[in-house]
Amino acid sequence: MRKLYYVWLVVITLFFAGTYNKRWLYVLLVVEVLVGIALYIRACCLWNGLDVGFRKKIRVVEYYEDTIIKVRMERKVEKHIGLAAIRIRLGYRQEKPPRASKMYCGICKGGDMEFMLLAPYCGVVRLELKKVWLNDWLMGFFIGRRRHDTMELFVMPQEAALQIEYPNLLQYGKAPVVRLCLDLTGLEEADQELLDRFYILLNALVAGLLKGAEKVRVYWYDEGRGKAFNVEVHNFRECRKMLLELYLAGLPWVKPEEKPEEPREPVSGSYYVLDLQLRWLRHDRLIYQFSRQNLKEEIKEKTFTL
């Protein structure tokens, strides 16, 4: 906008100089043009010795939490930047192609660019830096350069536990281990809202099972990487580590294993199953099918006896 004002100022000065043929108006016109050239050169010089990229490549954030994203600007020479903007592509795994956004950024005390982001679903948000614009101190010229960098946000569900009662808990104590198999059939076709509900339910189910067991062993097979996973969970922190690994299942930018494993049969003995239809089963017997719309209420209000 300021650049537009500057152009209008030059045009008006040129008009009056041509109309009244005053020498001082021609001098003013030359000064305005030279100032504009100087500001443009100054804005271009801001890029000299400047390296731009995400401050962190991976971050773990809370579900539905305002998150400040920082883009580092490392300079060989200290230079004052009035304003900055970036173009990024961001989106969850199911968003094809990810949406592109141009964001105007503030400059924090450390000299980095920063902007606010709200992640509405649990899962992985991938940010791809495409272009950066810098403004001179008078904010007259925005000079852009293409830059490429990536960052991944792992959005974690809030702490919650399914209400599960264990009638024999006082008599026999906690079970040594509970086995939970994840059926990821239809992962590539599932929309992000469904995956969000699946991750929230899985988090609450594991926490509920831990009330009656020393540990929960979670199994799944990642077809994209050709690898079977077997993760032991003892507490909420380890449940988050398990989710970090699960989020990567089937992601297109995660490299497959050099020697893929063969898909494994379900574990032997007693085990539970959770699938992407939000069905909780014991072997092949349905315990309960949760709904996408009322999942959070069902987690809080439903009580299950095992």
N, C-alpha and C positions, 0 to 999 in steps of 0.2 A: 504493500500500500504506500509506503514512504517513497519507493522508487517511482510510483505513479505521480505522486505529488512533485517529485523532483523533475520529472519529464514535463509536467504542466508548467512548472516554474520557468524552465528553459524556453518553452514554446511562447509563454506570455512575454518574457523578456525579449525574445526575438521579434515578436509582433510589435511591441512598442518601439524597439530600436529601429525597425524598418519603417514604422509610421512617422515617428518624430525625428529620426535621423540625428540622435544625440550621441555624442562621442562617449559619454559616461555610461550610456546604456549598452554600447558595444563592449566597453571594458567589463561591465558587470556580466554580460553574456559569456565572454571569454573566461572570466573567473569561475562562473557556475560550471561551465564545461570542464575546466581543469580540475575543479573540486570533485566532480563526478568521476572523472578518469582516475583521480587519486584514490577515491573510495573504492572503486572497482579493483584497482591493483592491490590495495590494502586487503580487501576481502579475499582475493586470490592467494595472497601471501600467507593467509591464515593456515593454509594447507601444507606449507613448507615444513617438513620434519614432523608432521602430525600423524600418529597412528591411532586408528579408531577400531573398536571392537567391544564385545560384551565383556563386562568385568568378570562375570562368572559364567562358565559354560553349562553348569548343572546347578539347579537349586531345588530344594524341597520346600513347598509352601503349603499353607493350610487351605482347606476347601472354603471357597467363597470369602477369601481374605484379600483386602487391597494390598497389592504387592508393588513395591518400588523397584523398577528395573534400572540398573545403571549401565551406561555405555561409556567405557573408558576413553579418555582422550589424552594420550601421552605425547608430550611435546619436547622437542630438543631445546626450544627457546620459548619462554613464557610469553603468551600473547593473550590479549583480552578479547573474548568472544561475547558479542551482545546477545545472540539468540542462536539456537540450533534446531534442526528438524531432522527426522529420520524416516525412511520408508522401510517397513518391515512386512514380511509375510508371516502370519501366525495362524495357528489352528491346531485342532486335535487330529488324531490319526484318520478319522473318517471324513474330514473336510478336504475335498478334492475339487479344484485346487484350494490351498489355503488362501484366506482373504488377505488382501494387501491394504495397508493403512499408512498414511503419512501423519506423523505425530510431531507436534512442536514440543520441545524439551526445555526444561529449566536447566541451569548450570549450578550444580551443588558447590559447596565450599571447597571440595577437593578438586574441582575442575572437571568432573565427569558430567555427562548428560544424564538426566533421569526422567522417567515418566511412570505413570501409574497404570497397573494392569489388574483386572479382576477376572479370575478364572472361575467360570460357573460350574464346571464339571470336574470330577475326579478323573485322573489319568495323566497323560503326557501332553503338554502344550509345547510345540516346537516353534521357535522364533528364528527367522532368517533375516539378517540385516542385508538390505539391498542398496540403499543410497543414503548419503548424509549431506545435509546443507548446513553451511555456516554463514553467519551474518556479521558484518563489520560493526564497530562500536556505535556508529550512528544509525545502524539498521537500515541502510539504504540498499544493499545488494545481498542477495542470497546466492552463494556459490556452492554448487553441488558436485560431489564426486561419488562414483560407484565404489562401494565397499561391500565385502561379503564376509559374514560370520554367522555362526549358529549358536543357539542356546536352547536348553530343554528345561521346562518347569515340570516337576513331578508334584501334582496336586493330590494331597493326602486327605482322606475322610476324617471327620472329627471323631474323637474317642467315643465309642458307644458299645453296648453289649446287649446281645439278645437275651431275653429273660428265659433262662433254662433252669428247671428244678431237677435235682438228683435225689430221689427218695432214699437211695442206699448209701449216700455220701457219708453220713455219720457212722454207719455200721462198717463199711469197707474202706473208707477213705477215698482219696482221689485215684482215678485210673492212671496207670503209668503213661499211656499215650492214647490219643484219639486220632484216627486217620481220616483225612478229608481229601477226596479227589475232586478236582475241578474239571468239568466237561466244557471245553472251549469250542465245541462245535458251533460254527456260524460266526466265529469271531470277526472275520473279514467283512461280513455283511451287517453286523450289528451297528446301530447308530450310537453316537456318543452318549446320549441320554440313558440308553439301556446299559452301556458299560459303566456309567456313573453309578447306577443303581446296583449293578453287580458288585462293584468294588465296595460300596457302602455296606451291602449285605454281607459280603465276605468278611470284612473287618469286624462287623458286629457278631457274626456267627463264631468266628475264631475266639473272640473275647468271651462269648457265652460258653463255649466248650471248655475254655481254660478254667472255668469255675469248678468243673468236675474232673479235670485231668491235669497231670503235671506238665504235659506238653501236647501240642497239636502238630501232627506231621501232615503237611500239605503237599499234594502231588498234582502235577499237570504236565502236559506235553506241548512243546512249542514247535508247531510244524514249520514255521518260518526259519528257525534256527536248527531244526532237526535234532532237538535235544529234550530229554525228559528231566524234570526238576522234582526234587524231593527236599523240602525245606522244613526244618523244625522250628516251631514257635513256642516260646515260653512266656512271653509277656507282650505288652503293647508295642514296645520299641522294636522287638524282633518281628512283630506283625507288619510294621511299616517297612522293614527291610525286605520282607517277603513280597509286599506290594510293589516295591521298587523293581524287583526282578520280574514280577508278573506283568507290570505295565509294558515291558519291552516285548512281550510275546506278539509275534506277527508284525512288528513294526518294519516298514520297508527300508529304513536306513540302518537297521541292525544287521550286521553281516552274519550269514549262516555259518554253522560249524563246518570245518573242512571234511570231517567224517561224520555225517549224520547218523544218529542212532535210529534203530527201528522203533516205531510206536510200541509202548509197553501195554500189556494187559492190566486191568484194574488190580490193585493190590489184594493180596489174600487176607482172609480173616474178616473181622468186623470193620466196616468203614462207612462213611457218609459221602454223599455226592452233592455238589452244588453246580448247577448248569446256568447257561446264559438266559434261560427262560425264567430264572429266579426260582427254580424248583429245588427244594431241599429234600433229599432222599436218603434212606438207609438201605444200602444195596439197591434194589429195584423198587422198593416200597416208598411211595410218596409220603413225606411227613407234612409238608405244607408248601404251597406255591404262593409266593409273595407277589404283590402287584406293583407295577411301576409308579402308579399315581399315589398310592397310600403307603409306600414302603416305610417311610420314617415313622409314621403313626403305628404301623404294625410292629416295628422293632421296639417301640416304647411300650405298647399296650399288650401285645401277645405274650403269653407264657406257655412254654413247652415243657412237658415232663418226659424225661428219658429214662 
